[in-house]
C-alpha cells in the first residue's frame, strides 16, 4: 500500500509522531534563527506542522536572500578572518555567542592595518554570523564601542573619497584606449559609466537586452542596483553627443558591432589575443581603470583615491558645475536622498565659485 503524502515540509518517507516532531523541530530552529528574541509560544508550536511550517520555511528562504550576494561573500570572508585570529589565541569561535571583550581584543589587533570602514565591516560580519545562528548580539556593547572609539581617536585615518573624474580626466583616460578590442571596450566602459552616472555593479550587470538605441540616445534598463534591492528597476537615457570619439552612444554602438555581441553581457573580459571572455566583475572595472590611468599618466590628489566610483562622482560634480538642478541630478543618478548629493554640490561650489578667483594677481 502506498503511504499517503505527509503534510507540510516533512518528507513523505517520515510519518506519524516522528514526522510531527521533525517538522516542529525544523520550524522551531528556523523561528529561532529569524527571531531569536521571540520564541514560539505553545499555541504556535501546535501549528508548526503542516502549512504553517512550510510557510515559515518559505519566509526563511526570503530572509536568507535579503542581502546581496557580494555582501554575503564579504561577511563570510571577514568571519573566516575572525575565526583564524581566534585560532591563534586558542579560542574556539564556533562557541556562540562570542564574548564582547574577545571581539574588542580582536579590533585592537587589527590596528593600524584597518581604518574605520574596515573595522566596522569586521564587526558587521561577526554580528551577522551571530544573527544567522539565532543569537541576539550587538556591536554596541560598551566593551566594543569604547574600544572602537578609542582606536579611532588615536589611530583614525581620514576617509579618502573617490576622486571625481570629470570630462577632463575622462578625455585623458580615453587617450590611453587604442583601436584594439580591449581599447574599444574600455572607451565604451568609461563613457557609459560617466555619462550614465553608473555604479560599477550596474555597469557590469548590463546585458545587450537592456540596451535600446533610440532617436534621442541610448536607453539603459537597470534591473537592480545598490539602492534598489527590491528589484523595482530603473531606466536612464544617455543622449547622442557631438564628439565623434567621446559620444557614449557611439562608443557602445561601435563596441557591440566590433565584438559581435547580440545578447548577454555587454562588458566582458578580453584576452591578449582579442578573444571575448565572461562578464567583467566589479573588481575588473577597478583594475581596468587603474591600468588605463597609469598608461595615461593620470593621478589624483593624495587625499583622494582613484576608483570606478569616480565616474559617477565626476558626473554629479560636473552637473552641479553646470548649474543643473537637484531634481535633474537625482533623477539621472537614481539617488533618493538629497543629503548624499550635498558633498558633491559643495565640491562643485568650491571649484566653480571660489572667491579667490576675484583676486587681482
Residue pairs with C-beta under 8 A, 6 or more apart in sequence:
3 12
3 15
4 15
5 12
6 12
6 14
6 15
6 19
7 49
7 50
7 51
8 23
8 49
8 50
8 51
8 52
8 53
8 54
9 23
9 26
9 27
9 53
9 54
9 57
10 19
10 22
10 23
10 26
10 49
10 53
14 22
19 49
20 49
23 48
23 49
23 50
23 53
24 45
24 48
24 49
24 53
26 53
26 57
27 40
27 48
27 49
27 52
27 53
27 56
27 57
28 40
28 45
28 48
29 134
30 56
30 57
30 60
31 38
31 39
31 40
31 44
31 48
31 56
32 39
32 134
33 60
33 132
33 133
33 134
34 56
34 59
34 60
34 63
36 131
36 134
36 135
36 136
37 136
40 48
44 52
48 56
66 229
67 75
68 226
68 229
70 201
70 282
74 121
74 125
75 124
75 125
75 128
75 129
76 125
77 125
78 121
78 122
78 124
78 125
78 126
79 125
79 126
79 128
79 129
81 122
82 93
82 106
82 122
82 125
82 126
83 93
83 94
85 106
85 109
86 92
86 93
86 102
86 106
87 93
89 105
91 102
96 129
96 130
96 133
96 135
96 137
97 130
97 135
97 137
98 126
98 130
98 137
100 141
100 142
100 143
100 144
101 143
103 123
103 126
103 143
103 144
104 143
104 144
104 146
104 147
106 122
107 119
107 122
107 123
107 144
107 147
107 148
107 151
108 147
108 151
110 118
110 119
110 122
111 151
111 155
112 155
112 157
114 122
115 156
115 157
115 159
116 152
116 156
116 157
116 159
117 159
119 148
119 151
119 152
120 148
123 139
123 144
123 148
124 139
126 137
126 139
127 137
127 138
127 139
130 136
130 137
131 137
139 145
158 303
160 303
160 304
160 305
161 304
161 305
161 313
161 343
162 304
162 305
162 306
162 307
162 309
162 310
162 313
163 169
163 300
163 301
163 304
163 305
163 306
163 307
163 310
163 313
164 310
164 313
164 314
164 316
164 317
164 318
164 344
164 347
165 173
165 194
165 310
165 311
165 313
165 314
166 314
166 317
166 318
166 321
167 194
167 314
167 318
169 298
169 310
169 314
170 190
170 191
170 194
170 246
170 311
170 314
171 246
172 296
172 297
172 298
173 186
173 190
173 289
173 292
173 293
173 296
173 298
174 187
174 190
174 191
174 245
174 246
175 296
176 292
176 293
176 295
176 296
177 183
177 184
177 186
177 187
177 190
177 292
180 274
181 258
181 259
181 270
181 274
181 276
182 270
182 274
184 251
184 254
184 255
184 258
184 259
185 255
185 259
185 267
185 268
185 270
186 288
186 292
187 245
187 251
187 255
188 248
188 251
188 252
188 254
188 255
188 267
189 203
189 267
189 285
189 288
190 289
190 292
190 311
191 246
191 247
191 248
191 251
191 252
192 198
192 203
192 206
192 220
192 238
192 248
192 251
192 252
193 200
193 203
193 285
193 308
193 311
193 312
194 248
194 311
194 312
194 314
194 315
195 238
195 241
195 248
195 315
196 202
196 220
196 236
196 238
196 248
196 315
197 236
197 311
197 312
197 315
197 316
197 332
197 333
198 220
198 222
198 311
198 312
199 225
199 226
199 308
199 309
199 312
200 282
200 285
200 286
200 308
200 309
201 225
201 226
201 282
202 222
202 225
203 267
203 280
203 285
203 308
204 265
204 267
204 279
204 280
204 281
204 282
204 284
204 285
205 222
205 223
205 224
206 220
206 265
206 266
206 267
207 263
207 264
207 265
207 266
208 256
208 261
208 262
208 263
208 264
208 265
208 266
209 263
210 220
210 221
210 222
210 223
210 266
211 218
211 219
211 220
211 221
211 252
211 256
211 266
212 218
212 219
212 221
213 219
213 249
213 253
214 237
216 237
216 239
216 240
217 237
217 238
217 239
217 240
217 249
218 237
218 238
218 248
218 249
218 252
218 253
219 235
219 236
219 237
220 235
220 236
220 237
220 238
221 233
221 234
221 235
222 228
222 233
222 234
222 235
222 236
222 334
223 231
223 233
224 231
224 233
225 234
225 334
227 334
227 335
227 336
228 234
228 334
234 334
236 332
236 334
238 248
238 249
239 249
240 247
240 249
240 250
241 247
241 248
241 249
241 250
244 250
252 266
255 261
255 266
256 266
259 268
259 276
261 268
261 276
264 279
265 278
265 279
265 280
267 279
267 280
267 285
268 276
268 277
268 278
268 279
268 280
269 276
269 277
269 278
269 279
269 280
269 284
270 276
270 277
271 277
280 288
282 308
285 308
286 307
286 308
289 306
289 307
289 308
289 310
290 306
292 298
293 299
293 306
298 306
299 306
300 306
300 310
312 333
313 344
315 332
315 333
316 329
316 333
316 341
316 344
317 344
317 347
317 348
317 351
318 348
319 328
319 329
319 332
320 329
320 344
320 345
320 348
320 349
320 352
321 348
321 351
321 352
326 338
326 341
326 345
329 335
329 341
330 336
330 338
330 341
333 341
335 341
